[in-house]
Amino acid sequence: MQSTTRRTVLELVHRGQARTRHDLSRLIGLSRSAVAQTVAELVAEGLLAEHAADRPVRRGRPSTQLKLVPHRGWVGAIDLGHRHVGVAVGDMHHDVVDERRVSWRVDGSATDALALARSMLTEALARHGRSRRDLWAVGVTVPFPVVERTVRPIGSVPGWDGVRPAELLRLPATTTVIVDNSSDLGAWGEYVHAAAPPVRSLIYVSAGDGVGGGLVIDGRIFAGTHGVSGEIGHVPVPGCRLRCRCGRTGCLDALVSVAGDGTPSSVRAAGRAVGAALAQVATFVDPDVVVLGGVLGSTDAAFVRSAEDAYARHEPSRRVTFTAARLGLRSAQWGAFDRATHEAWAGASLGTARRRR
C-alpha cells in the first residue's frame, strides 16, 4: 500500500495535477497525516522538494508547493512504424535532448528493426556522454497489437508474431522496458501532451502506411482483452477490392495504404472511409475529441476535411472536437516517452538500486 501511495504521489506531482499536500489528500483520498508522512519520506530521499507558494492557494495557513527534484536518470523512447524507426532520449522531467527518425521496412524482421533501434539509442546517448546503463526506462511502440509484452499481429506477419521486443533490445537489467501498440501510445501522447482539459475520452487514428486506432477513456488507455481495441484498420470498406497485409481483401488499412502514395482522389476516398468508420466507433465511445495522426492525418488537409465531413454525416451528436494531431508525427513517440518517464519515477519511488555514472 505504501509503495503504491509513493508512486501515486510522484505521478500526480510529475503531471502537474497536485501542487500541494492538500491537492494530494483530495486526489488520493488519504488523511492529511498519511500524505504528510509519504511526502516527508520522499523529501528525505531527495525525490521531492517543498517551497513557499508564490501566493496563497487558499485561506488560512500558508501552503508550500511540491516539485520534483532534478534527477540524473535518463529515459528513452523507440517508435517503430511500418516504414520507420524513431528514437528519442531525455531526462526524467520530459526534456527530450536528442531525436532521430529513419526510413526502414520494419515489418520484414523484428530482429533487424530492434537492432537498428538499439544502435540508434546507443548513439543518441553517446552524443551526450551517456550509455545504456544510464537509462532508467524505455518506452517502445510497435505497429501491431501487444498482449502481455508479446506482439500479436492481425494476420500473418512472420517477422513479428510472438516477438517480445524487450528481450531483443538486450538493454541492462536495471532498465524498465514498456512495450505497447503505436496507436495506443499515439492516443496517450495526444491525451497527455496536447488535449486541452477537460477531456475524458479521446479517439486517435494514425493514417499513412495503413491505419490504426487507439482509445483513451477516463484517463486510461483502453486496449481491450486481446490488445486490438481501436484497430479500425481491418474494418471492411464496401466496394474495396484491395488486398490487405492481414491477408484479407477490402480492409480500410489497404485503402489508406494506397492513399499514402496515391492521387488526391484516393486521399479523399480514404478520408471518407476513415471518417465513416470513426463515426461507428464514436457511437459506442462518445468521445470528447477525435484526433487524426500519421502522415495523412497530420499533414494532409484534404484527408482531414474528407474524414471530418464523413464523420459529421454519420455521427449524430455533432459535439465532438475533430482535429489533426497536435504533436504531428511524434504522437506515439511522445506517448512512449511519457510512459517511460512515469515508470522511471515509479522506480525511483521504490528506491530501486541502480548504477549511476
Steps between C-alpha positions, in 0.01 A plus 500: 500500500775744595696432179184562294441828683859612435463429128168683488640805677793528260277450197252769607780748565678396180188565289426831673169374639607552862700799620436484875440246776137610498475407129647158573261432786203596284606298194624187678237497774746452786517685830725804534725309737548212253579741219737696724690182589539397136609848393751518785652167393532609137653833604750322726597270210563795270210432261266783600558856617268749667522875463286797597214570263520821297155589629255332736299224333225517763413692814658413830835342560756577223564208265823369360520371145646169393736437212717215381869527574720501187602140439800354322308209347448485123198381301466375143228444241505273195229553238464221243257558211453281196754714313705683759706473816509798733698549821500770768691540827465749781474544874231412753347848476370463144792684344584317176857581398550279195264368230557316174271325250606285202314312227500123555284205393407390851252225407769280347695415815451585865861403572641742241265786594573471871874465438489827306299666777749380761789639295323836454425515872864431585620769260254758633616440857866511396452843343421623853771308682263224619461127451218246521583451868362850565153405374240454771218421257427470127160510331462302176221533241431228242244513214324183616281397795691418818374256764700450819818648347470264199424613144186339352444631143167473324558263208832347399808708583770232546770747598303619802249243625585399858794742527586651839675830415630557853710184471636576152612849603743348753505807723646489854295310756458824697310662208122467501365439148137579416362363171166602350317547174593816304144628474431444869809701589412756234165546671677531834750753364220722369298460820786585738690763305250668273136450599352804671313412822245389589538204260367170635508291183701523180517298179828512308552369148837480329464501120781471251658164429179331605276606784481422872296634788531551874259595778550689824199478731486673839874558495601142412603326180228250411669216311230236537532136602717399203679829438300589188262767630489789253653298214268638234751415228334166434144629474368404151442786256208447257623473142869475590683215326852575622695227676598579859820406681284282729422272204138606453350721228326836538638619835518869588874451565557407134302800372695744718834340409433570131394857580830564677679477163206585276297766326286777655186299420635195684588720798146636515351151464717374785398798712132431443543133591692586818240759603213255451681231702577748778136602522407139575761478775382832645146372551643257756772716657335848490839682490584859583770514233583313178864540390644410158873427498756327283628640170153559353325607818775740606592664170229451235220756539287336227508167685399664829215697337366189326514299821331773702220546244429127489513479877249786534257330259502172693542606865190657657629700800691777308672589828839339441821698446658362181865592447831408341763374744655789687823305543516416130704189425630487858178396677600137560859589586387755758251251641780245540729759657232601749430140600873438543537816710219385728665160545834665574347705782316191622836324525641797686207493743582138584863581563613272215876449520670615178848571382562867431791660327 
